């Protein structure tokens, strides 16, 4: 079972931004209410909740990720540049205050313990291979070298969060769904399906490019 502790957490809704555990998120704080939020959390435990705001539906997600401030630089005009890192995920149980900024009553959520760690490890290896293939094929197509970071996570849960965080394009809906999953294998399987589909498309385009390459 995950940690069942409930706490109040200041919330920072961000349009189409989905933060994942262990991912870095830089923010520029300029609105008066969020300057107040920053002052409060810097004086306490440097933590607040990042939740996706859906601009189309005008709604806030019920599941977000706690952000810890690891660097804060405040300018003369009271605007601040901060760097945060994603910590644990949470579910918003209730909104306890709306002004000057939103404060939620939250409970932490965690991935369930895998039924078969061996199967999960095998799936993570397949996902990792698909990811490397996609990067290599993309580099070949565009004619520029591309590499993955040296510190790419190898633990299945952490790898699944890293991939979800680095999906390209307007993918906030998909990212939010991956954030809300509490089954590491289900998250990795969705990512494998996506990467494998991309790998097949890139491979086909590479074959075409090689076929029609001027000799």
C-alpha positions as CSV (number, residue, x, y, z in Angstrom):
1,X,0.0,0.0,0.0
2,X,1.2,3.6,-0.7
3,X,1.5,6.2,1.9
4,X,-2.0,7.3,3.0
5,X,-0.9,10.5,4.7
6,X,-3.2,13.5,3.9
7,X,-1.9,17.1,3.9
8,X,-2.7,20.6,2.7
9,X,-0.7,21.6,-0.3
10,X,-0.6,24.9,-2.2
11,X,-1.5,24.3,-5.9
12,X,-0.1,25.8,-9.0
13,X,-2.3,24.9,-12.0
14,X,-0.4,25.2,-15.3
15,X,-1.9,25.1,-18.8
16,X,-1.2,21.7,-20.4
17,X,1.9,21.1,-18.2
18,X,2.2,17.6,-16.6
19,X,5.0,17.2,-14.1
20,X,6.5,13.7,-13.4
21,X,8.5,12.5,-10.5
22,X,12.3,13.2,-10.8
23,X,11.7,15.6,-13.7
24,X,13.0,19.2,-13.6
25,X,10.6,22.1,-14.2
26,X,11.8,25.7,-14.4
27,X,9.2,28.4,-13.7
28,X,9.0,32.1,-13.9
29,X,6.9,33.5,-11.1
30,X,5.3,36.9,-11.7
31,X,1.6,36.9,-10.7
32,X,1.1,38.5,-7.3
33,X,-0.8,35.4,-6.0
34,X,2.0,33.1,-7.0
35,X,4.6,35.4,-5.5
36,X,2.7,34.9,-2.2
37,X,2.6,31.2,-2.8
38,X,6.4,31.2,-3.3
39,X,7.0,33.2,-0.1
40,X,4.9,30.8,1.9
41,X,6.5,27.6,0.6
42,X,10.1,28.9,0.8
43,X,9.4,29.6,4.5
44,X,8.1,26.1,5.0
45,X,9.2,22.9,3.1
46,X,9.8,24.4,-0.4
47,X,7.0,22.2,-1.8
48,X,3.8,22.9,-3.8
49,X,1.6,20.9,-6.2
50,X,1.8,21.2,-10.0
51,X,-1.5,20.3,-11.6
52,X,-2.5,20.4,-15.3
53,X,-5.0,23.0,-16.2
54,X,-7.0,22.1,-19.3
55,X,-7.5,25.4,-21.2
56,X,-10.2,23.9,-23.5
57,X,-12.3,22.4,-20.7
58,X,-11.4,25.1,-18.2
59,X,-10.8,22.3,-15.6
60,X,-8.0,21.3,-13.3
61,X,-6.8,17.7,-13.1
62,X,-7.5,15.8,-9.9
63,X,-4.0,14.2,-9.9
64,X,-0.8,16.1,-10.0
65,X,2.8,16.0,-8.9
66,X,4.5,17.6,-5.9
67,X,7.3,20.0,-6.9
68,X,10.2,20.8,-4.6
69,X,12.1,24.1,-5.2
70,X,15.8,23.3,-5.7
71,X,16.8,26.8,-6.8
72,X,15.2,30.2,-6.4
73,X,16.4,33.6,-7.7
74,X,14.2,36.6,-6.9
75,X,14.7,39.8,-8.8
76,X,14.4,43.4,-7.6
77,X,10.8,43.7,-8.9
78,X,9.8,40.6,-6.9
79,X,9.6,38.3,-9.9
80,X,11.4,35.0,-9.4
81,X,13.0,32.3,-11.5
82,X,12.8,29.0,-9.8
83,X,13.9,25.4,-10.7
84,X,11.8,22.6,-9.3
85,X,12.0,18.9,-9.3
86,X,9.0,16.5,-9.3
87,X,8.6,14.4,-6.2
88,X,5.6,12.1,-5.4
89,X,2.2,12.2,-7.1
90,X,-1.0,13.2,-5.3
91,X,-4.7,13.1,-5.6
92,X,-6.7,16.3,-4.8
93,X,-9.4,15.3,-2.3
94,X,-10.8,18.8,-1.8
95,X,-10.0,22.5,-2.3
96,X,-9.8,24.0,1.1
97,X,-9.0,27.6,-0.1
98,X,-9.2,29.5,-3.3
99,X,-7.6,32.8,-2.4
100,X,-5.1,34.3,-2.6
101,X,-4.0,31.0,-4.3
102,X,-5.6,27.6,-4.4
103,X,-4.8,25.1,-1.6
104,X,-5.8,21.5,-1.8
105,X,-6.2,18.7,0.6
106,X,-4.2,15.9,-1.0
107,X,-3.3,12.3,-0.5
108,X,-0.1,10.7,-2.0
109,X,-0.4,8.0,-4.6
110,X,2.1,5.4,-5.6
111,X,2.4,2.6,-8.2
112,X,1.3,-0.8,-7.0
113,X,3.9,-3.5,-6.2
114,X,4.4,-5.5,-9.4
115,X,3.0,-9.0,-9.4
116,X,5.9,-10.2,-11.5
117,X,9.1,-8.1,-11.1
118,X,10.8,-10.4,-13.7
119,X,8.1,-9.7,-16.4
120,X,8.3,-6.0,-15.6
121,X,12.1,-6.0,-16.0
122,X,11.7,-7.8,-19.4
123,X,9.2,-5.2,-20.5
124,X,11.5,-2.3,-19.4
125,X,14.3,-3.8,-21.5
126,X,12.0,-3.9,-24.6
127,X,10.9,-0.3,-24.0
128,X,14.6,0.8,-23.6
129,X,15.5,-0.9,-26.9
130,X,12.6,0.6,-28.7
131,X,13.5,4.1,-27.4
132,X,17.1,3.7,-28.6
133,X,15.9,2.5,-32.0
134,X,13.6,5.5,-32.4
135,X,16.5,7.9,-31.5
136,X,18.9,6.1,-33.9
137,X,16.4,6.0,-36.8
138,X,15.4,9.7,-36.2
139,X,19.1,10.6,-36.3
140,X,19.6,8.7,-39.6
141,X,16.6,10.3,-41.2
142,X,17.5,13.9,-40.3
143,X,21.2,13.3,-40.9
144,X,22.2,14.6,-37.5
145,X,23.6,12.7,-34.5
146,X,21.2,12.2,-31.6
147,X,21.8,10.6,-28.3
148,X,20.0,9.8,-25.1
149,X,21.2,11.1,-21.7
150,X,23.9,9.0,-19.9
151,X,21.7,9.0,-16.8
152,X,18.6,7.5,-18.5
153,X,16.8,5.7,-15.6
154,X,17.1,1.9,-15.7
155,X,14.5,1.1,-13.0
156,X,11.2,0.3,-14.7
157,X,9.0,2.9,-12.8
158,X,11.6,5.7,-13.2
159,X,12.1,4.8,-16.9
160,X,8.3,4.9,-17.5
161,X,8.1,8.4,-15.9
162,X,11.1,9.7,-17.9
163,X,9.6,8.5,-21.2
164,X,6.2,10.0,-20.4
165,X,7.8,13.3,-19.6
166,X,9.7,13.4,-22.9
167,X,6.9,12.6,-25.3
168,X,7.0,15.1,-28.2
169,X,4.2,17.3,-29.5
170,X,0.9,18.4,-28.0
171,X,0.5,15.4,-25.7
172,X,-0.9,16.8,-22.4
173,X,-3.9,14.5,-22.5
174,X,-1.8,11.4,-23.0
175,X,0.8,12.5,-20.4
176,X,-2.0,13.1,-17.8
177,X,-3.4,9.6,-18.4
178,X,0.1,8.1,-17.9
179,X,0.6,10.2,-14.7
180,X,-2.6,8.9,-13.3
181,X,-1.8,5.2,-13.9
182,X,-0.7,3.3,-10.7
183,X,0.5,0.2,-12.6
184,X,4.1,0.5,-13.8
185,X,3.6,-2.3,-16.4
186,X,0.5,-0.7,-17.9
187,X,2.4,2.6,-18.3
188,X,5.4,0.9,-19.9
189,X,3.2,-1.2,-22.2
190,X,1.5,2.0,-23.5
191,X,4.9,3.6,-24.0
192,X,6.2,0.5,-25.8
193,X,3.2,0.4,-28.1
194,X,3.7,4.1,-29.0
195,X,7.5,3.7,-29.4
196,X,7.1,0.5,-31.5
197,X,4.6,2.2,-33.8
198,X,7.0,5.1,-34.2
199,X,9.9,2.8,-34.8
200,X,8.1,1.0,-37.6
201,X,7.1,4.2,-39.3
202,X,10.7,5.6,-39.0
203,X,12.1,2.3,-40.4
204,X,9.8,2.4,-43.4
205,X,10.8,6.0,-44.1
206,X,14.5,5.1,-43.7
207,X,14.1,2.3,-46.3
208,X,12.4,4.8,-48.7
209,X,15.2,7.3,-48.1
210,X,17.9,4.7,-48.8
211,X,16.1,3.4,-51.9
212,X,15.8,6.9,-53.5
213,X,19.2,8.2,-52.3
214,X,21.2,9.4,-55.3
215,X,24.0,7.0,-56.0
